[in-house]
Amino acid sequence: MDKKYLPVVYLTKKVSFSAAHRLHSSKLDENANRTIFGKCNNPNGHGHNYRVEVTLKGPVDAETGMLINLTLLKKIIGQVIDTLDHKFIDRDVPYFSDYGKVSTVENIAVYLYDYIKENLPRDILYSVIVHETDDNVVEYRGEKNH
């Protein structure tokens, strides 16, 4: 294979997890929380069966023929999914409980992206897509508003 030409591919790994959460912001009063988040502000929370798609982008390695070893990718994704699976996100996940982050699907996507990016051996993470329901889907590609 010509080492000057390395094809760039997109590789997607799909996983799922189940978790409960409550949409509630400590920056808002009780009335504002009820108004903004409606039934999702239930003090006892509610649950979802989340589906996650992690997409990597990069050149195919000339020696291995892979973008990444899938066993390694599965391990990295599994580690972060284990922090969420069958948990009450707002209470059990320090990213949300310790920093007052609202457990929206948007913030869950950012949490997953940041963890996966930090643990990959090189900069190949393209996006994380989180399906909270069939109708609510968020894609995050690491962009931040500075």
C-alpha positions as CSV (number, residue, x, y, z in Angstrom):
1,M,0.0,0.0,0.0
2,D,1.2,3.5,-0.9
3,K,2.1,5.1,2.5
4,K,1.5,8.5,1.0
5,Y,-2.2,7.6,0.4
6,L,-4.0,6.5,3.5
7,P,-7.8,6.3,3.0
8,V,-9.8,8.2,5.6
9,V,-12.8,6.3,7.0
10,Y,-15.6,6.9,9.5
11,L,-16.1,4.0,12.0
12,T,-19.2,3.9,14.2
13,K,-19.7,1.8,17.3
14,K,-23.3,1.6,18.7
15,V,-24.1,0.9,22.3
16,S,-27.1,1.3,24.6
17,F,-27.8,1.9,28.3
18,S,-30.7,2.5,30.6
19,A,-30.8,5.2,33.2
20,A,-33.1,7.5,35.2
21,H,-32.8,11.3,35.6
22,R,-34.6,14.4,36.7
23,L,-34.5,17.6,34.6
24,H,-33.9,20.2,37.3
25,S,-31.6,23.1,37.5
26,S,-30.2,24.4,40.8
27,K,-30.0,27.8,39.2
28,L,-33.8,28.0,38.9
29,D,-36.5,28.2,41.5
30,E,-39.0,25.3,41.9
31,N,-41.7,27.1,39.8
32,A,-39.3,27.9,36.9
33,N,-38.1,24.2,37.0
34,R,-41.7,23.0,36.8
35,T,-42.5,25.4,34.0
36,I,-39.5,24.7,31.9
37,F,-39.1,21.0,32.4
38,G,-42.7,20.0,32.9
39,K,-43.3,16.3,33.8
40,C,-39.6,15.6,33.3
41,N,-39.1,17.6,36.6
42,N,-40.8,14.8,38.6
43,P,-38.9,14.7,41.9
44,N,-38.7,10.9,41.6
45,G,-37.2,11.1,38.1
46,H,-38.0,9.1,35.0
47,G,-36.1,6.7,32.8
48,H,-34.9,6.2,29.2
49,N,-33.3,3.4,27.2
50,Y,-30.6,5.5,25.5
51,R,-28.9,4.5,22.3
52,V,-25.4,5.9,21.6
53,E,-23.4,6.1,18.4
54,V,-19.7,6.9,18.7
55,T,-18.1,7.8,15.3
56,L,-14.3,8.0,14.7
57,K,-12.7,9.5,11.7
58,G,-9.2,9.0,10.5
59,P,-6.8,7.2,8.2
60,V,-6.6,3.4,7.9
61,D,-3.3,2.2,9.3
62,A,-1.2,0.8,6.5
63,E,0.1,-2.1,8.6
64,T,-3.1,-3.2,10.5
65,G,-5.8,-2.1,8.0
66,M,-7.7,-0.6,11.0
67,L,-8.6,2.9,12.2
68,I,-8.5,1.5,15.7
69,N,-8.5,-1.9,17.4
70,L,-12.2,-2.5,18.0
71,T,-11.5,-4.3,21.3
72,L,-9.9,-1.1,22.6
73,L,-12.7,1.1,21.4
74,K,-15.3,-1.3,23.0
75,K,-13.3,-1.1,26.3
76,I,-13.2,2.8,26.3
77,I,-16.8,3.2,25.5
78,G,-17.8,0.5,28.0
79,Q,-16.0,2.2,30.8
80,V,-18.0,5.4,30.4
81,I,-21.3,3.7,29.7
82,D,-20.8,1.7,32.9
83,T,-20.9,5.0,34.8
84,L,-24.4,5.7,33.4
85,D,-26.0,2.3,33.0
86,H,-28.8,1.6,35.5
87,K,-28.0,4.7,37.4
88,F,-29.9,7.7,38.6
89,I,-27.7,10.1,36.6
90,D,-28.2,13.2,38.8
91,R,-27.2,11.4,42.0
92,D,-24.8,8.7,40.8
93,V,-22.6,10.4,38.2
94,P,-20.2,12.9,39.7
95,Y,-20.1,14.9,36.4
96,F,-23.7,15.8,37.1
97,S,-24.1,15.6,40.9
98,D,-20.9,17.4,41.8
99,Y,-21.0,20.1,39.2
100,G,-24.7,20.9,39.2
101,K,-25.1,20.0,35.5
102,V,-28.6,19.3,34.3
103,S,-28.8,15.8,33.0
104,T,-30.2,16.8,29.6
105,V,-29.5,14.6,26.6
106,E,-27.2,17.5,25.4
107,N,-25.1,17.3,28.5
108,I,-25.0,13.5,28.4
109,A,-23.6,13.7,24.9
110,V,-20.9,16.2,26.0
111,Y,-20.1,14.0,29.0
112,L,-19.7,10.9,26.8
113,Y,-17.7,12.8,24.1
114,D,-15.2,14.3,26.6
115,Y,-14.6,11.0,28.3
116,I,-14.1,9.1,25.1
117,K,-11.9,11.7,23.5
118,E,-9.6,11.8,26.6
119,N,-9.2,8.1,26.6
120,L,-8.5,7.4,22.8
121,P,-4.9,6.9,21.9
122,R,-5.1,9.7,19.3
123,D,-7.4,12.5,18.0
124,I,-9.9,10.5,16.0
125,L,-13.2,11.1,17.7
126,Y,-15.6,12.7,15.2
127,S,-19.0,12.7,17.0
128,V,-21.2,11.2,19.7
129,I,-24.9,10.9,19.0
130,V,-27.3,10.1,21.8
131,H,-30.8,9.0,21.2
132,E,-32.8,9.7,24.3
133,T,-36.1,8.6,22.6
134,D,-37.0,7.9,19.0
135,D,-37.8,11.6,18.6
136,N,-35.0,13.2,20.7
137,V,-31.5,12.9,19.4
138,V,-28.4,15.0,20.0
139,E,-25.1,15.0,18.1
140,Y,-22.0,16.5,19.6
141,R,-18.7,17.0,17.7
142,G,-16.7,18.7,20.4
143,E,-17.4,22.3,19.4
144,K,-17.4,24.8,22.3
145,N,-18.6,28.4,22.4
146,H,-15.8,30.5,23.8
